[in-house]
Amino acid sequence: MHRIAPILFAWVCAFGQPTAYDQPYRPQYHFSPRRHWTNDPNGLVYFDGEYHLFYQYNPFGDVWGHMSWGHAVSRDLMHWQELPVALPEENGVMIFTGSTVVDERNTTGFCTDGKPCLVAVYTGHTPAAAGRPALQTQNLAYSNDHGRAWTKYSGNPVLNLNLSDFRDPHVFWVDQARRWVMAVALPDARKVLFYGSSDLKAWERLSEFGPAGAAGGQWECPTLTEVPVAGSPRQTRWVLKVGLNPGGLQGGSGEQYFVGRFDGVRFTNDNPASTTLWTDYGKDCYCALTFNGMPRKEIPVMIGWMNNWQYASRVPTQPWRGQMTIPRRLQLRKAPEGLRLVQAPTEAIQRLRGGHFAWRGQNVAELNRALKEQVHWNSFELRSTAFPGVAGEIGWRLLAADGKYLTVGYANGELFVDRTQSGVTDFSKDFPVRTSAPLAIGNSPLELTILVDRSTVEAFAQGGQVAMTNLVFPPAGAEGMEYYTAGKSGRLSIEGWELNSAWK
């Protein structure tokens, strides 16, 4: 077995010097590393009271490169402690996206003292060089001290198809089959391959899925999760989520999902292959993963990377670049078209609530006077219930200052977020956009939960039927908020909380 070398000098420096989380665009209740680049979340796992968040990380700079697994832990999904790099790039092999599992039965033989251990299953990426093509293989590492120290398996790789694009294994235990299952992407073929193993070392090919749905770019970061159906406690379906880059709904990277059944061998889609279902309707949620190891009765929790490959290396943040979405609870809801995914922010966010504002009525001018006097927030949770009435458009202007603002609105059967006038947008032609999602509400009120965190906006409509995630870079002092209507609106109910920093 090969023991991972001590942290290099640059990593010692990074973790030996405290970094205040007070930069203008620094999220206060979303995870971001102290310094440097991050992208996909990796290896999400719950073990012995701790949530482990691993993530693609460059220990040496704020652009993509030297990919390794960064590591943070939390007891409540809100307050994160960043730890030293878990799996570093080594001998020219970068550590790409993968999973972490709890080996309860010591199927690998890696666990000691009769206790469960953590096993990471990751893609090793060897870049092309000297006429040799790139190579991506699946590999193992393990930890017997709650993820603080890791040993790479001497028998790596455990799965090698001699391909340049073969990555992002999602591994989980299937009770009915009594084995581990791996879902792994064949990006250029727009397929997910399924493998089975009794020990995580020897893998047998089981089946494949795809192409289906959106197939305009490479498929990445597959995740297969059993998700409960809301209102039917004993009913579940499997949700296969796949990243797509390029070819996302709003341009660049995006995510789609499929609802179906999984028998331990094969995933069967409930919908026609031509049906495309989007996980998120914004531009900035990609490669989201769910936690392994959650208690059986817990609703699955998902975290994604909040960025887009169109401009990820150019967003104006320092000394870090990249952050994660709010952790989200996943359920399926019955709709006329079939089962559809709904997402809700984790209830743990309530622990950060501070200043409070509430209002009910129809007089928009009165509401806005109260907001101007009482609300000056840039990290907050806003919940509103509005009857559009005869108004052609209703919505919120948020993070307002110096004539700049971000709009979250509803018009003509669509929910939208418009960041074209939101502040700093000129670092990429693909950034100043209006993202939208179809949302038919009939005679029902529009129900919104909006999470704003300095440079992030996540909007959830109708109890999570639509999720829309976008970055925003407002001017200094952007703490204004107002409600607007185009025409006479109906009744309106609002409740909001300033959210305290999770870093203080």
C-alpha positions in Angstrom: 0.0 0.0 0.0 1.1 3.5 -0.7 0.8 6.1 2.1 0.0 9.6 0.9 3.0 11.9 1.4 2.8 14.8 3.9 1.3 18.0 2.7 3.6 20.1 0.5 4.9 23.4 1.6 2.3 25.4 -0.3 -0.5 23.5 1.5 1.1 24.1 4.9 1.2 27.8 4.1 -2.5 27.8 3.0 -3.7 26.2 6.1 -1.3 27.8 8.5 -2.5 31.4 7.8 -6.1 32.3 8.8 -8.2 33.9 6.1 -11.1 36.1 7.2 -14.3 35.3 5.3 -15.2 39.0 4.9 -14.3 39.7 1.2 -17.1 41.6 -0.6 -18.3 38.6 -2.6 -17.5 35.9 -0.1 -20.6 33.8 0.7 -21.4 33.7 4.4 -23.4 30.5 4.7 -22.3 28.6 1.6 -19.1 26.6 1.6 -16.1 28.0 -0.2 -12.4 27.2 0.4 -10.2 29.7 2.2 -8.1 30.1 -1.0 -7.7 28.9 -4.5 -9.8 27.1 -7.1 -12.6 24.6 -6.5 -15.2 22.9 -8.8 -17.2 19.7 -8.4 -18.2 18.4 -5.0 -16.7 15.0 -4.5 -17.2 12.0 -2.2 -20.1 13.4 -0.1 -20.6 11.1 2.8 -22.1 11.1 6.3 -20.1 9.1 8.9 -20.2 8.9 12.6 -21.9 12.3 13.1 -19.9 14.2 10.5 -20.8 15.3 7.0 -17.8 15.1 4.7 -17.5 17.4 1.8 -14.6 16.6 -0.6 -14.2 18.8 -3.7 -12.1 19.3 -6.7 -9.3 21.6 -5.6 -6.2 23.3 -6.9 -3.9 23.8 -3.9 -1.6 26.1 -5.9 -3.8 28.7 -7.6 -7.2 30.1 -8.5 -7.6 28.5 -11.9 -8.2 24.8 -12.8 -5.1 22.6 -12.5 -3.3 20.1 -10.2 -6.7 18.6 -9.3 -6.8 17.1 -5.9 -9.5 16.4 -3.3 -10.0 19.2 -0.9 -11.8 18.3 2.3 -14.2 19.9 4.8 -16.4 18.5 7.6 -19.6 19.7 9.3 -22.0 18.5 12.0 -24.9 20.5 10.7 -24.3 21.2 6.9 -23.9 24.9 7.7 -20.7 25.3 9.8 -17.8 23.8 7.9 -14.3 23.2 9.0 -11.8 23.1 6.2 -9.2 20.3 6.6 -5.9 19.7 4.7 -6.0 18.2 1.2 -7.2 14.6 1.5 -6.1 13.2 -1.9 -3.3 15.1 -3.6 -2.2 15.0 -7.2 0.7 12.6 -7.3 3.2 11.4 -9.9 1.5 13.3 -12.6 -1.9 11.8 -11.9 -4.7 14.2 -11.0 -7.5 13.2 -8.7 -10.8 13.8 -10.5 -14.4 13.4 -9.2 -15.7 10.4 -7.4 -17.5 9.0 -4.3 -16.8 8.0 -0.8 -18.5 5.1 0.9 -18.7 3.7 4.4 -17.5 0.1 4.3 -19.6 -1.3 7.1 -18.8 -4.9 6.4 -15.1 -4.5 5.6 -15.7 -5.9 2.1 -12.4 -4.4 1.0 -10.2 -5.7 3.8 -9.0 -2.1 4.4 -10.8 -1.6 7.7 -9.0 -2.2 11.0 -10.0 -2.9 14.6 -13.3 -4.3 13.5 -14.7 -0.9 12.8 -16.1 0.5 9.5 -13.8 2.7 7.4 -14.1 5.2 4.6 -13.2 4.2 1.0 -12.9 6.8 -1.8 -13.5 5.7 -5.4 -12.1 8.3 -7.7 -11.0 8.9 -11.3 -7.3 9.1 -11.8 -6.5 11.4 -14.7 -3.1 11.2 -16.5 -2.8 14.1 -19.0 -1.7 13.5 -22.6 2.0 13.8 -23.1 4.6 13.1 -25.8 2.2 11.6 -28.3 0.5 9.5 -25.6 -3.3 10.2 -25.1 -4.8 11.1 -21.8 -5.9 8.2 -19.6 -8.8 8.1 -17.1 -9.1 5.1 -14.7 -11.0 4.3 -11.5 -9.1 4.0 -8.3 -9.4 3.5 -4.5 -8.1 5.1 -1.3 -9.1 4.4 2.2 -9.1 6.0 5.7 -9.3 4.5 9.2 -9.3 7.7 11.1 -12.5 9.4 10.0 -11.1 10.7 6.8 -8.1 12.6 8.2 -5.4 10.5 6.6 -5.7 8.4 3.4 -3.8 5.5 1.9 -4.0 4.9 -1.9 -4.6 1.2 -2.8 -1.5 -0.5 -4.2 -3.6 -2.4 -6.7 -4.8 0.8 -8.5 -6.4 1.2 -10.9 -9.3 -1.1 -10.2 -11.1 -0.3 -13.5 -9.3 0.6 -16.7 -10.9 0.7 -20.2 -7.8 2.5 -21.7 -10.0 5.5 -22.5 -9.2 9.3 -22.3 -12.8 10.1 -21.1 -14.1 7.6 -18.6 -14.9 9.3 -15.2 -16.8 10.4 -12.2 -17.8 7.1 -10.4 -20.8 7.2 -8.1 -20.6 4.2 -5.9 -23.2 2.9 -3.4 -24.3 -0.3 -1.7 -27.4 -2.1 -2.9 -28.9 -4.3 -0.2 -31.1 -6.4 -2.5 -28.1 -7.3 -4.6 -25.7 -7.6 -1.7 -23.0 -5.7 -3.7 -21.6 -2.4 -4.5 -22.8 -0.6 -7.7 -20.9 2.0 -9.7 -22.4 4.5 -12.1 -19.7 6.0 -14.2 -19.8 8.3 -17.2 -18.7 7.5 -20.7 -18.8 11.3 -21.6 -18.5 11.3 -25.4 -21.0 8.5 -25.9 -23.5 10.2 -23.6 -23.8 7.1 -21.6 -23.7 6.0 -18.0 -22.2 2.5 -17.4 -23.1 0.4 -14.4 -20.7 -2.0 -12.7 -21.0 -4.3 -9.8 -18.5 -5.5 -7.2 -18.5 -7.5 -3.9 -15.2 -5.8 -2.7 -14.8 -2.5 -4.6 -11.7 -4.0 -6.2 -13.0 -6.4 -8.9 -15.7 -4.9 -11.1 -18.2 -6.6 -13.5 -20.1 -4.7 -16.1 -23.8 -4.8 -15.6 -25.6 -2.5 -18.0 -25.6 0.9 -19.6 -28.0 3.8 -19.9 -28.2 6.5 -22.7 -28.1 8.5 -24.8 -31.4 10.0 -23.7 -32.8 13.5 -22.8 -30.3 16.2 -23.6 -27.3 14.9 -25.4 -25.7 18.1 -26.8 -22.5 17.8 -24.8 -20.4 15.4 -22.7 -22.1 13.6 -19.9 -20.4 13.9 -16.5 -20.9 13.4 -12.8 -23.7 10.7 -12.8 -25.5 10.2 -9.5 -28.1 7.5 -8.9 -30.2 8.1 -5.7 -33.3 6.5 -4.3 -35.7 9.3 -3.6 -38.9 9.2 -1.6 -42.2 10.3 -3.1 -43.8 13.2 -1.2 -47.0 12.2 0.5 -46.3 8.5 0.0 -43.8 7.4 2.7 -43.3 3.9 1.4 -43.0 4.8 -2.2 -39.7 5.6 -3.8 -38.1 5.9 -7.3 -34.6 6.2 -8.4 -33.3 9.5 -9.8 -30.3 9.4 -12.2 -28.8 12.8 -12.4 -26.3 13.6 -15.2 -24.1 16.7 -15.8 -24.0 18.1 -19.3 -21.2 20.3 -20.6 -21.7 22.1 -22.9 -25.4 21.8 -23.8 -27.0 23.0 -20.5 -30.4 24.6 -20.7 -29.1 28.1 -20.1 -25.8 27.6 -22.0 -22.6 26.1 -20.9 -22.8 23.5 -18.2 -26.1 22.2 -16.7 -27.8 19.2 -15.2 -30.6 16.9 -16.2 -32.3 14.0 -14.4 -34.2 10.8 -15.2 -36.8 9.2 -13.0 -37.1 5.4 -13.0 -36.5 2.1 -11.4 -33.2 0.3 -10.6 -33.1 -3.4 -9.8 -29.4 -3.6 -8.9 -28.4 -4.2 -12.5 -30.3 -1.9 -14.8 -31.8 1.6 -14.7 -35.2 1.8 -16.5 -36.4 5.3 -17.4 -40.1 6.0 -16.5 -40.3 8.5 -19.3 -39.7 8.4 -23.1 -36.0 8.8 -24.1 -36.9 12.2 -25.7 -38.1 13.7 -22.4 -35.6 16.2 -20.9 -36.0 17.1 -17.2 -33.7 19.8 -15.8 -32.4 19.7 -12.2 -31.8 23.4 -12.0 -33.0 26.2 -14.3 -30.2 28.7 -13.5 -26.7 28.9 -15.0 -24.8 28.1 -11.9 -25.5 24.6 -10.5 -23.3 21.8 -11.8 -22.1 18.3 -10.9 -24.4 18.0 -7.8 -24.0 14.9 -5.7 -25.9 13.3 -2.9 -24.5 12.1 0.4 -23.8 8.4 0.9 -24.2 6.9 4.4 -27.3 8.9 5.4 -29.6 7.2 7.9 -32.2 5.2 6.0 -35.2 7.4 7.0 -33.4 10.6 6.1 -34.5 12.5 2.9 -31.5 12.6 0.5 -29.3 15.7 0.6 -27.6 17.2 -2.5 -24.9 19.8 -3.0 -23.7 21.2 -6.3 -20.9 23.4 -7.6 -22.2 27.0 -8.0 -20.5 28.1 -11.3 -20.6 27.5 -15.0 -17.7 26.3 -17.2 -18.4 29.2 -19.6 -16.8 31.7 -17.2 -15.7 29.8 -14.1 -12.0 30.9 -14.4 -13.0 34.5 -14.7 -15.4 35.3 -11.9 -14.1 38.3 -9.9 -13.4 36.7 -6.6 -10.2 36.6 -4.5 -8.4 34.8 -2.9 -10.8 31.9 -3.7 -12.7 30.9 -6.9 -15.7 28.6 -6.6 -18.3 27.7 -4.0 -21.0 25.2 -3.3 -24.8 25.5 -3.4 -26.9 25.3 -0.3 -27.5 21.7 0.8 -30.9 20.7 -0.6 -33.4 18.0 0.5 -34.7 15.9 -2.4 -38.2 14.5 -2.9 -40.3 13.5 -5.9 -43.8 15.0 -6.4 -46.7 13.6 -8.4 -47.5 15.8 -11.4 -49.8 15.2 -14.3 -46.8 14.3 -16.5 -45.4 11.8 -13.9 -43.0 12.1 -10.9 -40.9 15.2 -10.8 -38.0 16.2 -8.6 -38.5 18.9 -5.9 -35.7 20.6 -3.9 -35.8 22.5 -0.6 -33.0 24.1 1.3 -31.9 22.1 4.3 -33.8 23.1 7.5 -30.4 23.7 9.2 -30.3 27.1 7.6 -32.8 28.2 10.3 -30.1 28.1 12.8 -28.5 31.2 11.2 -31.6 33.3 11.3 -31.1 36.8 12.8 -33.0 40.0 12.0 -36.6 39.4 11.0 -39.1 41.2 8.8 -42.8 40.3 8.1 -45.6 42.0 6.2 -49.0 41.3 4.8 -51.2 43.4 2.6 -51.8 44.8 -0.9 -50.3 48.2 -0.8 -46.9 47.8 -2.6 -45.8 51.4 -1.9 -46.4 50.9 1.8 -44.4 47.6 1.7 -41.4 49.3 -0.1 -41.3 52.1 2.4 -41.1 49.6 5.2 -38.4 47.6 3.4 -36.4 50.8 2.8 -36.5 51.7 6.5 -36.0 48.3 8.0 -34.2 45.9 5.7 -30.5 46.4 4.7 -29.3 42.9 4.0 -26.9 41.1 1.6 -27.2 37.6 3.1 -30.7 36.6 3.8 -33.7 34.2 3.4 -36.9 35.6 1.8 -40.2 33.8 1.7 -43.1 35.4 -0.2 -46.6 34.3 -1.2 -48.2 36.5 -3.8 -51.5 36.4 -5.8 -50.5 37.9 -9.1 -54.1 39.2 -9.6 -54.3 41.1 -12.9 -50.7 42.2 -12.8 -48.8 41.2 -15.9 -45.5 40.8 -13.9 -44.6 40.6 -10.3 -41.3 40.2 -8.5 -38.4 41.3 -6.4 -35.4 43.7 -7.1 -32.7 42.5 -4.8 -29.1 43.6 -3.9 -29.9 47.1 -5.1 -27.5 50.0 -5.1 -26.4 52.7 -7.5 -29.1 51.9 -10.0 -28.0 48.2 -10.2 -30.1 45.3 -9.0 -31.0 41.6 -9.6 -34.6 40.7 -10.5 -36.4 37.6 -9.4 -39.8 37.7 -11.1 -42.8 36.0 -12.6 -44.6 36.8 -15.9 -46.4 34.9 -18.6 -46.2 31.6 -16.9 -42.5 31.8 -16.3 -40.3 32.3 -13.3 -37.1 34.2 -14.2 -33.9 35.7 -12.7 -32.4 38.6 -14.5 -28.9 39.6 -13.7 -28.2 41.8 -16.7 -28.3 45.0 -14.6 -26.9 43.4 -11.4 -23.4 44.9 -11.2 -20.2 43.4 -12.5 -21.0 41.4 -15.6 -18.4 42.3 -18.1 -15.9 39.6 -17.4 -17.8 37.2 -19.8 -20.3 37.8 -22.6 -22.1 34.7 -21.2 -22.7 36.2 -17.8 -25.3 39.0 -18.2 -28.4 36.9 -18.9 -32.0 36.3 -17.9 -32.7 32.7 -17.0 -36.2 31.4 -17.0 -38.3 28.3 -16.2 -41.9 27.3 -17.2 -44.1 27.5 -14.2 -47.9 27.2 -14.5 -49.6 28.2 -11.2 -53.2 28.6 -12.4 -55.2 30.3 -9.7 -52.7 29.4 -7.0 -50.4 32.0 -5.4 -46.8 32.2 -6.4 -44.7 30.8 -3.5 -41.1 31.8 -3.5 -38.2 31.0 -1.2 -35.1 33.1 -2.2 -31.7 32.6 -0.7 -29.2 35.4 -1.2 -25.6 35.3 0.0 -23.7 38.3 -1.2 -22.8 36.8 -4.6 -25.3 33.9 -4.8 -29.0 33.7 -5.5 -31.0 30.5 -5.3 -34.8 30.7 -6.0 -37.2 27.9 -5.2 -40.8 28.2 -6.5 -43.9 26.3 -5.4 -42.1 24.3 -2.7 -39.1 23.5 -4.9 -40.9 22.5 -8.1 -38.5 24.9 -9.8 -35.0 25.6 -8.6 -32.9 28.4 -10.1 -29.3 29.0 -9.1 -27.3 32.0 -10.3 -24.2 34.0 -9.3 -24.3 37.7 -9.0 -21.6 40.4 -8.3 -23.3 43.5 -7.1 -21.8 46.9 -6.4 -20.5 47.8 -2.9 -23.3 48.5 -0.4 -25.9 46.5 -2.4 -28.4 45.9 0.4 -31.6 47.4 -1.1 -34.8 45.4 -1.6 -38.1 46.2 -3.2 -41.2 44.5 -4.6 -42.7 45.5 -7.9 -45.7 44.8 -10.0 -46.8 45.7 -13.6 -50.4 46.4 -12.9 -52.6 45.8 -9.8 -51.5 42.9 -7.8 -53.3 40.7 -5.3 -52.6 39.9 -1.7 -49.0 39.5 -0.6 -47.4 37.9 2.4 -43.7 38.2 3.2 -41.3 36.9 5.8 -37.6 37.3 5.7 -34.5 36.8 7.9 -31.0 38.2 7.8 -28.7 35.2 7.9 -25.7 35.3 10.2 -22.3 34.2 9.0 -21.5 30.6 9.5 -17.8 31.6 9.6 -17.9 33.7 12.8 
